[in-house]
Amino acid sequence: MVRLDTLSSESYEVVYHEYVHSVMHLNTRWLPVWLDEGLADFHANTRFEKSRIFVGGPSWRLRVVRSRPLIPLSVLFDVTPGSPYYHDEDKADIFYAESWLLTHYLFFGPGMENGRKLLRFITLLEDTDQKKAFQKVFGDPAEIQKGLDLYLRSFTLAGGYLNTPITTDEKQFTVRRMSVAETEAELGSYHLWSRDPDLARPLIERALQNDPKLGLAHEDLAFLDFDEGRDDDAVREFSQAVTLDPKLYLSLFSLTMMSPASRLATPADQAAFESAMKKVLDQNPQFAPAFVQLARVYARRGDLQRAFGLSRRAEQLEPARAGYHIMSGQLLERMGHVADAAAFARYVATRWQGNDHDEAVELWNSIPPGQRPTGEAPASSSINGTKIVEGVVRSAHCATGNSDDDQGFTVVIEQGGRQLAFQATGIYQLGYSDTLWWGQDHFVPCRHVEGVRAVGFYRPSSDPKFTGHLLRLDFRDTLPAAAAPEKPARNKSAN
């Protein structure tokens, strides 16, 4: 919720931009980067007036595109999160500006049907290559490039109006006054989830001083402890939070994931874990990570059909998470539906980059060549001049800066019975599987990664203490293998 009576409408551009990203990522599997950013910027300039809502308002980015040559659409379409156009400041300016302009043109340009064509294009992206979908809906990209140039040179740009919703009677709202401790805990939560622990901790600690029985404050403190590697303290705080407020589903989820039962080693573990995850979903039926973890339980039991259904439910709830699609593909492969599994792998590999792409290629390569669909096979990522290490993380350490010898990020990976040490300094890439429960909001490469499979790209190191210097490191999740059936106990015959 934002107030519209205190600041100018331009003050909310970033808020609206990021909000649109959140909504789109919850409702679409994948969008090309230019359209993802273009839609966010298009709606960032929405203006709320007394009797109407102005959509497609002018953007300051217009100055950028009018002062510099446009990027060819063939280049714009190929920009990925790893491209210089997305990261280098000089190139990023024109990329964002042209993405906004093209999206605006596809909404309001001549013959664009006020955005209906763009909606058909987004729908086609579900199962069609981006460039083929674009050609089918909009026609020859070269002609669209010409139309875009003319649109840019026009004196004015079009826009649209929506009627404001019917006025809501504020007397219909149920309200209550929050306590000081609740207010401090909520503010602490904001800073916690904004990844600013230095601002979060004082607020959370004051909340607990003012109300030691406030469950949310205990949950906040638990996440701070977890992020800083104090797992025993985190478990204690999560437990306290759930005891004080059983509706805190994140605390119950995290407490369960940190328990021995999460290893699913025995039927008793699996039963306890399943029961806890169902309690999480009782509190929040839309919490996709709980469906992912339940799918793992059933995969462990060998109930692949049920596991697949749960994995698909997670996909529906968070379609932009490539790892959920990969998990469904892995389950299909185990079920013997290898052609369908390969289709899932190709879908992700042709749309996502980085670790998501390589996980999909890994699934593709696990399928016998004769059983894969025809067409070009997706290839794994590569970095020029690097070697690849794959194994299990035995230890990881982040520099504290307390000494000259304590620099960068170091990790020991066990490969083929050997323990190899690697170092990363400066700029390097990190990735993780979407199904790693701590990944989405609490990913810290130097904690909670022991025992996790890793794939690293490195160059040999001149330092004898290290095998190599890492340029990229991905942490991979592994779908649990089905447990072997228990052998019946022998009956000893009486003498």
URMO-V936134 format. One record per residue. N is the residue number from 1. SS is DSSP state (hx for helix, st for strand, lp for the rest). PHI is phi in whole degrees, 0 to 359 (* if undefined). PSI is psi as a letter, one per 40 degrees, with the letter a starting at -180 (NA if undefined). Layout:
N/SS/PHI/PSI, N/SS/PHI/PSI
//
This chain:
1/lp/*/h, 2/lp/233/i, 3/lp/272/h, 4/lp/253/e, 5/lp/247/e, 6/lp/241/d, 7/lp/232/i, 8/lp/293/i, 9/hx/299/d, 10/hx/295/e, 11/hx/293/e, 12/hx/254/e, 13/hx/303/d, 14/hx/293/d, 15/hx/300/d, 16/hx/294/d, 17/hx/303/d, 18/hx/290/d, 19/hx/297/d, 20/hx/297/d, 21/hx/306/d, 22/hx/300/d, 23/hx/294/d, 24/hx/295/d, 25/hx/289/d, 26/hx/274/e, 27/hx/234/e, 28/lp/227/i, 29/lp/291/d, 30/lp/205/i, 31/lp/229/i, 32/lp/300/i, 33/hx/301/d, 34/hx/298/d, 35/hx/283/d, 36/hx/301/d, 37/hx/285/d, 38/hx/295/d, 39/hx/296/d, 40/hx/297/d, 41/hx/288/d, 42/hx/301/d, 43/hx/279/e, 44/hx/297/d, 45/lp/260/f, 46/lp/295/i, 47/st/238/h, 48/st/261/h, 49/lp/249/i, 50/lp/299/d, 51/lp/243/e, 52/st/202/i, 53/st/242/h, 54/st/268/h, 55/st/251/h, 56/lp/82/f, 57/lp/295/i, 58/lp/295/i, 59/lp/239/i, 60/lp/298/e, 61/hx/292/e, 62/hx/300/d, 63/hx/298/d, 64/hx/292/d, 65/hx/290/d, 66/hx/275/e, 67/hx/251/e, 68/lp/220/i, 69/lp/296/i, 70/lp/287/i, 71/lp/284/h, 72/lp/303/i, 73/hx/301/d, 74/hx/299/d, 75/hx/280/d, 76/hx/302/d, 77/lp/295/d, 78/lp/267/e, 79/lp/292/h, 80/lp/238/i, 81/lp/302/e, 82/lp/264/e, 83/lp/281/i, 84/hx/302/d, 85/hx/296/e, 86/hx/263/e, 87/hx/238/d, 88/lp/290/h, 89/hx/305/d, 90/hx/294/d, 91/hx/285/d, 92/hx/296/d, 93/hx/302/d, 94/hx/287/d, 95/hx/296/d, 96/hx/297/d, 97/hx/295/d, 98/hx/288/d, 99/hx/298/d, 100/hx/297/d, 101/hx/298/d, 102/hx/296/d, 103/hx/298/d, 104/hx/299/d, 105/hx/296/d, 106/hx/287/e, 107/hx/275/d, 108/hx/241/e, 109/lp/291/i, 110/lp/302/h, 111/lp/78/e, 112/lp/269/e, 113/hx/60/f, 114/hx/51/f, 115/hx/94/e, 116/hx/292/d, 117/hx/295/d, 118/hx/297/d, 119/hx/296/d, 120/hx/296/d, 121/hx/297/d, 122/hx/298/d, 123/hx/295/d, 124/hx/295/d, 125/lp/299/e, 126/lp/301/d, 127/lp/221/e, 128/lp/228/i, 129/lp/303/i, 130/hx/306/d, 131/hx/291/d, 132/hx/292/d, 133/hx/296/d, 134/hx/297/d, 135/hx/299/d, 136/hx/293/d, 137/hx/271/d, 138/hx/255/e, 139/lp/98/a, 140/lp/299/h, 141/hx/303/d, 142/hx/296/d, 143/hx/289/d, 144/hx/295/d, 145/hx/299/d, 146/hx/296/d, 147/hx/297/d, 148/hx/294/d, 149/hx/298/d, 150/hx/294/d, 151/hx/299/d, 152/hx/295/d, 153/hx/276/e, 154/lp/292/i, 155/lp/291/d, 156/lp/229/i, 157/lp/249/i, 158/lp/286/i, 159/lp/204/i, 160/st/220/i, 161/st/238/i, 162/st/239/i, 163/st/288/i, 164/lp/289/i, 165/lp/299/i, 166/lp/301/h, 167/lp/301/h, 168/lp/268/h, 169/lp/281/h, 170/hx/299/d, 171/hx/292/e, 172/hx/281/e, 173/lp/283/i, 174/lp/270/h, 175/lp/231/i, 176/lp/208/i, 177/lp/274/h, 178/lp/282/i, 179/lp/285/i, 180/hx/301/d, 181/hx/297/d, 182/hx/298/d, 183/hx/298/d, 184/hx/296/d, 185/hx/294/d, 186/hx/294/d, 187/hx/295/d, 188/hx/298/d, 189/hx/299/d, 190/hx/302/d, 191/hx/290/d, 192/hx/299/d, 193/hx/283/e, 194/lp/271/e, 195/lp/62/f, 196/lp/233/g, 197/hx/296/d, 198/hx/296/d, 199/hx/275/d, 200/hx/288/d, 201/hx/300/d, 202/hx/300/d, 203/hx/294/d, 204/hx/294/d, 205/hx/294/d, 206/hx/292/d, 207/hx/299/d, 208/hx/290/d, 209/hx/294/d, 210/hx/282/d, 211/lp/207/g, 212/lp/296/e, 213/lp/254/f, 214/lp/272/h, 215/hx/301/d, 216/hx/299/d, 217/hx/294/d, 218/hx/294/d, 219/hx/297/d, 220/hx/302/d, 221/hx/295/d, 222/hx/299/d, 223/hx/293/d, 224/hx/299/d, 225/hx/298/d, 226/hx/298/d, 227/hx/298/d, 228/lp/264/e, 229/lp/86/e, 230/lp/266/g, 231/hx/293/d, 232/hx/298/d, 233/hx/295/d, 234/hx/296/d, 235/hx/300/d, 236/hx/297/d, 237/hx/288/d, 238/hx/298/d, 239/hx/298/d, 240/hx/296/d, 241/hx/298/d, 242/hx/295/d, 243/hx/297/d, 244/hx/284/d, 245/lp/213/g, 246/lp/298/e, 247/lp/280/e, 248/lp/282/g, 249/hx/295/d, 250/hx/294/d, 251/hx/292/d, 252/hx/296/d, 253/hx/299/d, 254/hx/293/d, 255/hx/300/d, 256/hx/291/d, 257/hx/292/d, 258/lp/267/e, 259/lp/271/i, 260/hx/302/d, 261/hx/298/d, 262/hx/294/e, 263/hx/282/e, 264/lp/55/f, 265/lp/287/d, 266/lp/231/i, 267/hx/303/d, 268/hx/295/d, 269/hx/301/d, 270/hx/297/d, 271/hx/295/d, 272/hx/295/d, 273/hx/295/d, 274/hx/299/d, 275/hx/299/d, 276/hx/294/d, 277/hx/295/d, 278/hx/292/d, 279/hx/293/d, 280/hx/301/d, 281/hx/289/d, 282/hx/298/d, 283/hx/277/d, 284/lp/217/g, 285/lp/293/e, 286/lp/258/e, 287/lp/273/g, 288/hx/302/d, 289/hx/304/d, 290/hx/291/d, 291/hx/294/d, 292/hx/300/d, 293/hx/291/d, 294/hx/295/d, 295/hx/300/d, 296/hx/294/d, 297/hx/300/d, 298/hx/288/d, 299/hx/296/d, 300/hx/297/d, 301/hx/282/e, 302/lp/90/e, 303/lp/271/g, 304/hx/288/d, 305/hx/297/d, 306/hx/292/d, 307/hx/299/d, 308/hx/296/d, 309/hx/300/d, 310/hx/291/d, 311/hx/297/d, 312/hx/295/d, 313/hx/296/d, 314/hx/298/d, 315/hx/302/d, 316/hx/297/d, 317/hx/284/d, 318/lp/225/g, 319/lp/295/e, 320/lp/278/e, 321/lp/269/h, 322/hx/302/d, 323/hx/298/d, 324/hx/290/d, 325/hx/294/d, 326/hx/296/d, 327/hx/299/d, 328/hx/298/d, 329/hx/296/d, 330/hx/297/d, 331/hx/292/d, 332/hx/299/d, 333/hx/298/d, 334/hx/296/d, 335/lp/282/e, 336/lp/92/e, 337/lp/268/g, 338/hx/290/d, 339/hx/294/d, 340/hx/294/d, 341/hx/299/d, 342/hx/295/d, 343/hx/295/d, 344/hx/299/d, 345/hx/298/d, 346/hx/295/d, 347/hx/303/d, 348/hx/290/d, 349/hx/297/d, 350/lp/273/e, 351/lp/239/d, 352/lp/253/i, 353/lp/243/i, 354/hx/63/b, 355/hx/299/d, 356/hx/302/d, 357/hx/300/d, 358/hx/289/d, 359/hx/297/d, 360/hx/295/d, 361/hx/296/d, 362/hx/301/d, 363/hx/296/d, 364/hx/302/d, 365/hx/291/e, 366/lp/283/e, 367/lp/266/h, 368/lp/306/h, 369/hx/308/d, 370/hx/291/e, 371/hx/250/e, 372/lp/272/i, 373/lp/297/i, 374/lp/289/i, 375/lp/115/i, 376/lp/294/h, 377/lp/279/h, 378/lp/292/i, 379/lp/247/i, 380/lp/292/i, 381/lp/295/i, 382/lp/214/i, 383/lp/232/h, 384/lp/307/h, 385/lp/77/e, 386/lp/247/i, 387/st/254/i, 388/st/241/h, 389/st/242/h, 390/st/224/h, 391/st/182/a, 392/st/249/h, 393/st/290/h, 394/st/259/d, 395/st/198/i, 396/st/214/i, 397/st/214/h, 398/st/255/i, 399/lp/295/i, 400/lp/259/e, 401/lp/78/e, 402/lp/279/e, 403/lp/211/i, 404/lp/293/d, 405/lp/280/e, 406/lp/257/g, 407/lp/232/i, 408/lp/72/a, 409/st/249/h, 410/st/236/i, 411/st/214/i, 412/st/250/h, 413/st/242/h, 414/st/270/h, 415/st/225/h, 416/lp/58/f, 417/lp/86/e, 418/st/255/i, 419/st/257/h, 420/st/247/h, 421/st/260/h, 422/st/227/i, 423/st/232/i, 424/st/228/h, 425/lp/226/i, 426/lp/68/b, 427/lp/268/h, 428/lp/211/i, 429/st/260/i, 430/st/232/i, 431/st/219/i, 432/st/204/i, 433/lp/291/i, 434/lp/296/d, 435/lp/273/e, 436/lp/288/h, 437/lp/297/d, 438/lp/267/e, 439/hx/288/d, 440/hx/301/d, 441/hx/241/e, 442/hx/226/f, 443/lp/284/h, 444/lp/226/h, 445/lp/296/e, 446/lp/265/e, 447/lp/221/i, 448/lp/66/f, 449/lp/252/e, 450/lp/297/h, 451/lp/88/e, 452/lp/272/i, 453/st/289/i, 454/st/223/i, 455/st/232/h, 456/st/236/i, 457/st/253/h, 458/st/217/i, 459/st/249/i, 460/st/306/i, 461/lp/264/i, 462/lp/278/e, 463/lp/276/h, 464/lp/297/e, 465/lp/285/e, 466/lp/234/i, 467/lp/289/d, 468/st/197/i, 469/st/255/h, 470/st/282/h, 471/st/252/d, 472/st/204/i, 473/st/219/h, 474/st/246/h, 475/st/259/h, 476/st/249/h, 477/lp/275/i, 478/lp/231/h, 479/lp/293/h, 480/lp/300/h, 481/lp/286/i, 482/lp/295/h, 483/lp/291/i, 484/lp/293/i, 485/lp/298/i, 486/lp/289/h, 487/lp/280/h, 488/lp/296/i, 489/lp/292/i, 490/lp/285/i, 491/lp/268/h, 492/lp/280/h, 493/lp/285/i, 494/lp/287/i, 495/lp/282/NA
//
